[in-house]
């Protein structure tokens, strides 16, 4: 179901990319659904949705940045969402809660951030891939002002496949009351950063290591890793192999990496997995909850002395979670031991982890 199809908007004579025709299609679909079919679309100037157009993109519809810009695509609800209720010009209530972006792939190619969503009441983002964002994969709120709450984000996949992007963030929000479910971030330096409060993260998985160490090609790194993985599975992991991995270098996007960074309170992480980062959970504000979650460091990536939880807050609750220490050197907790409440957590492999829990149980 759609109101407008991109095929109705060909390039004009002299146009050398697809930005203008997609923008024309968006502008022609106020409060409607624009269908974007399979294909690669070159984006040389940023796209803006300011008329509440929803996008239904084929999974293989790719918006590919070809020039530098802030964001490839910006959704701006373009209304005073600080008010409790919105009204049409005729005085009737406007309450469309089904607006969305669904599907597709935005590849910023290191020239831009991928997607900014701002100013909405109950908005859905689903089944989309966000590749190679220069600063952000997904930015919620940003600096546009206004207000966004009840973002429902599901199966959002942020991934970097190129070098030179260290320091970026997969999913960033300075808004509140969002629900992020089954979201994956691969090889953004910070996986998920919450500056807004009262967000709910469910089954979000942050990991990295596919972008090679500096000076190595993707193919070289992939083959080196694959061979070592086979040795690990065959229980042939030796001290010499460990030394070779450390000599090879740490994958670029894992340097100074943070899986989850909580800069505000009342966020709940349920079933989340910090999988190979320098810091698994960095908690900067009180009243956050981590439950049914975990931490793991893939030692084939070359990270050592990683830290599962760094707590800079005055109150953190961690329950029903599982933490592993496969390198034997990973650290479990840094922060005030009296500023965290533990309940029914478990640790595996390594005295550093196990001794901490033993002391807590005493």
C-alpha positions in Angstrom: 0.0 0.0 0.0 1.4 3.3 -1.0 0.3 6.7 -2.3 3.3 7.6 -4.5 5.9 5.5 -6.3 9.4 6.7 -7.0 9.1 5.4 -10.5 6.7 8.3 -11.2 9.6 10.7 -10.6 12.5 10.2 -13.1 15.6 12.3 -13.2 15.2 15.6 -15.1 17.6 16.5 -17.9 20.9 17.5 -16.5 20.4 15.8 -13.1 23.4 13.5 -12.4 22.2 12.0 -9.1 18.9 10.9 -7.5 18.6 13.5 -4.7 16.2 15.9 -6.5 13.8 13.3 -7.8 13.5 11.6 -4.4 12.9 15.0 -2.8 10.2 15.8 -5.4 8.6 12.5 -4.6 8.7 13.2 -0.8 7.3 16.7 -1.3 4.4 15.3 -3.4 3.4 12.8 -0.7 2.3 14.9 2.4 1.0 12.6 5.1 1.2 9.7 2.7 3.4 6.7 1.9 6.2 6.9 -0.7 7.4 3.5 -2.1 11.1 3.3 -3.1 11.8 0.2 -5.1 15.0 -1.9 -5.2 18.0 -0.1 -6.6 21.0 2.1 -5.8 20.2 5.8 -5.5 23.0 8.4 -5.5 22.5 11.1 -3.0 24.6 14.3 -3.5 22.4 16.7 -1.5 20.6 15.9 1.8 17.0 14.7 1.8 14.4 16.2 4.1 11.0 15.0 5.2 9.0 17.9 6.7 5.5 17.0 5.5 5.0 13.7 7.5 5.6 11.6 4.5 6.3 7.9 5.4 8.8 5.8 3.5 8.4 2.2 2.5 11.7 1.1 1.0 12.6 -2.2 -0.6 15.2 -4.1 1.5 17.6 -3.6 -1.4 16.8 0.1 -1.9 20.1 1.9 -1.1 20.5 5.6 -0.6 24.2 6.1 -1.2 26.0 9.4 -0.3 28.2 10.8 -3.0 29.1 14.2 -1.4 29.7 15.5 2.1 26.6 16.6 4.1 25.3 16.5 7.7 22.8 13.7 7.2 21.7 11.7 4.2 18.1 11.8 5.4 16.4 13.9 8.0 12.8 13.3 9.2 11.4 16.4 11.0 7.8 16.3 12.1 7.8 20.1 11.6 5.3 20.9 14.4 5.3 22.1 18.0 5.5 18.7 19.7 6.1 20.4 23.0 2.3 20.9 23.1 0.2 17.9 24.2 -2.1 17.9 21.2 -1.7 19.0 17.6 -4.4 20.6 15.5 -5.1 21.0 11.8 -5.6 24.4 10.3 -9.4 23.9 10.5 -9.2 23.3 14.3 -9.7 19.5 14.2 -7.2 17.3 16.1 -4.3 15.8 14.1 -3.3 12.5 15.7 -1.7 10.3 13.1 0.3 7.8 15.1 1.2 5.5 12.3 4.0 7.5 10.6 7.1 5.5 9.7 10.3 4.8 7.8 10.6 1.1 6.9 13.2 -0.9 5.1 16.0 0.2 2.9 19.7 0.9 3.4 21.3 4.3 3.9 25.1 4.1 3.2 26.7 7.4 4.2 30.1 6.1 3.0 31.9 8.1 5.6 30.7 11.4 4.0 27.8 12.0 6.3 25.7 10.7 9.2 22.9 8.4 8.0 19.6 9.3 9.5 18.2 11.9 11.8 14.6 11.5 13.3 13.2 14.5 15.2 9.9 16.0 16.3 7.3 13.3 16.5 4.7 11.7 18.8 4.9 7.9 18.4 7.0 7.2 15.4 8.1 3.8 13.9 11.5 3.0 12.4 12.0 -0.6 11.3 14.0 -3.1 9.2 16.5 -0.5 8.1 20.3 -0.7 7.7 22.5 2.3 8.4 26.0 1.9 7.0 29.2 3.9 7.5 27.9 7.0 9.3 30.6 9.6 9.8 29.3 10.8 13.2 26.0 8.8 13.7 24.2 5.9 12.2 20.9 6.9 13.7 20.5 10.2 15.6 17.2 10.7 17.5 16.4 14.3 18.4 19.7 15.9 17.6 19.8 19.7 17.7 16.6 20.5 15.8 14.8 21.4 19.0 11.1 20.3 19.5 10.3 17.0 21.1 10.2 13.4 20.2 8.9 10.6 22.3 7.7 7.0 21.8 10.1 6.2 19.0 9.6 2.5 18.3 12.8 1.3 16.7 13.0 -2.4 15.7 15.5 -4.4 13.6 17.7 -1.3 13.1 21.1 -2.5 11.9 24.0 -0.1 12.1 27.3 -1.3 10.6 30.6 0.1 9.4 32.4 -1.7 6.6 35.1 0.9 5.9 38.1 2.4 7.7 38.6 5.9 8.9 35.4 6.3 11.0 36.6 5.7 14.5 34.9 7.9 17.1 31.4 7.6 15.6 28.2 6.4 17.3 25.8 3.8 16.0 22.6 4.9 17.8 22.4 8.3 19.6 19.4 9.7 21.4 18.9 12.9 23.4 15.2 12.2 23.5 13.1 10.2 26.0 10.6 7.3 26.2 11.9 5.5 23.2 11.7 1.7 22.7 14.6 0.0 20.9 14.1 -3.7 20.2 16.3 -6.1 18.4 18.7 -3.4 17.3 22.3 -4.3 16.3 25.3 -2.1 16.1 28.5 -3.4 14.5 31.8 -1.5 14.4 30.6 1.9 15.5 33.1 3.0 18.2 30.2 3.7 20.6 27.3 1.4 20.0 24.4 3.1 21.8 24.5 6.4 23.6 21.5 7.6 25.6 21.5 11.3 26.7 17.8 11.3 27.0 16.1 9.4 29.8 13.5 6.6 30.3 14.4 4.7 27.1 13.9 1.0 27.0 16.4 -1.2 25.2 15.4 -4.8 24.6 17.6 -7.5 23.0 20.1 -4.9 21.6 23.4 -6.4 20.6 26.6 -4.3 20.2 29.7 -5.9 18.8 32.6 -5.1 16.5 35.8 -6.2 14.9 35.0 -6.7 11.2 36.9 -3.5 10.2 40.6 -4.4 10.2 43.4 -3.1 12.3 45.0 -0.1 10.7 47.4 -1.1 7.9 45.6 -4.3 7.2 43.1 -5.0 4.4 39.7 -6.3 5.1 40.5 -9.6 3.3 43.8 -10.1 5.1 42.1 -9.5 8.5 39.1 -11.7 7.7 41.4 -14.6 6.7 43.6 -14.2 9.7 40.6 -14.1 12.0 39.0 -17.1 10.3 42.1 -19.3 10.7 42.4 -18.4 14.3 38.7 -19.1 14.9 39.3 -22.6 13.5 42.2 -23.1 15.9 40.1 -21.9 18.8 37.3 -24.3 18.0 39.8 -27.2 17.7 41.2 -26.3 21.1 44.5 -25.4 19.5 44.7 -21.9 21.1 48.2 -21.5 22.4 50.3 -18.8 24.1 52.1 -18.3 20.7 48.8 -17.8 18.9 47.7 -15.2 21.6 51.0 -13.4 21.1 50.5 -13.3 17.3 47.0 -11.9 17.7 48.3 -9.1 20.0 51.1 -8.4 17.5 48.6 -8.2 14.6 46.8 -5.3 16.2 43.3 -4.3 17.5 40.5 -3.7 14.9 40.2 0.0 14.2 36.7 0.5 15.5 37.3 -1.3 18.8 40.0 1.2 19.9 38.4 3.2 22.8 35.1 1.5 22.1 32.0 1.6 24.4 29.1 -0.7 23.8 26.4 1.1 25.9 26.8 4.6 27.3 24.1 5.9 29.6 24.4 9.6 30.3 20.9 10.0 31.8 18.7 8.1 34.2 15.7 5.8 34.2 16.9 3.8 31.2 16.3 0.0 31.3 18.5 -2.4 29.4 16.8 -5.8 29.2 18.4 -8.7 27.3 21.2 -6.6 25.9 24.6 -7.9 25.0 27.9 -5.9 25.2 30.0 -8.1 23.0 33.7 -7.0 22.7 34.4 -3.4 23.6 36.9 -1.7 25.8 34.0 -0.8 28.1 30.8 -2.8 28.0 28.5 -0.5 30.0 29.5 3.1 30.9 26.9 4.5 33.4 27.1 8.2 34.1 23.8 8.9 35.8 21.8 7.2 38.6 18.6 5.1 38.4 19.5 2.9 35.4 18.8 -0.8 35.3 20.7 -3.5 33.5 18.8 -6.8 33.6 19.0 -10.2 31.8 22.0 -8.8 30.0 25.6 -9.8 29.5 29.2 -9.0 28.7 31.8 -10.9 26.6 35.2 -10.1 25.1 36.1 -12.1 22.0 39.8 -12.6 22.6 40.5 -13.2 18.9 40.0 -9.4 18.4 43.0 -8.6 20.5 41.4 -6.6 23.3 42.8 -7.1 26.7 42.0 -5.6 30.1 38.5 -4.6 29.0 36.0 -3.5 31.6 32.5 -4.9 31.8 30.9 -2.1 33.8 32.2 1.4 34.6 29.8 3.1 37.0 30.2 6.8 37.5 26.7 7.2 39.0 25.5 7.1 42.6 23.0 4.3 42.0 22.9 1.4 39.5 20.9 -1.8 39.5 22.2 -5.0 37.8 20.1 -8.2 37.9 20.0 -11.6 36.4 22.9 -11.0 34.1 25.9 -13.0 33.0 29.5 -11.9 32.5 32.4 -13.8 31.0 36.1 -13.2 31.2 37.6 -15.3 28.4 41.0 -13.5 28.3 41.5 -14.0 32.0 42.5 -10.3 32.2 39.2 -8.6 31.7 37.9 -6.5 34.6 34.4 -6.6 35.9 33.5 -3.4 37.8 35.0 0.0 38.3 33.2 2.5 40.6 31.9 2.9 44.0 31.0 -0.6 45.3 28.2 0.9 47.4 26.6 2.6 44.4 25.4 -0.6 42.7 22.8 -3.2 43.7 23.5 -6.7 42.5 21.0 -9.5 42.4 21.2 -13.0 40.9 24.2 -12.3 38.6 26.8 -14.8 37.5 30.4 -14.6 36.3 32.5 -17.2 34.4 36.2 -17.8 33.8 38.6 -15.7 35.8 39.3 -14.9 39.4 38.9 -11.1 38.7 35.2 -11.6 38.1 34.5 -14.4 40.5 36.3 -12.9 43.5 34.2 -9.7 43.1 31.0 -11.6 43.3 32.3 -13.6 46.2 33.1 -10.4 48.1 29.7 -9.0 47.4 28.0 -12.2 48.6 29.8 -11.9 51.9 
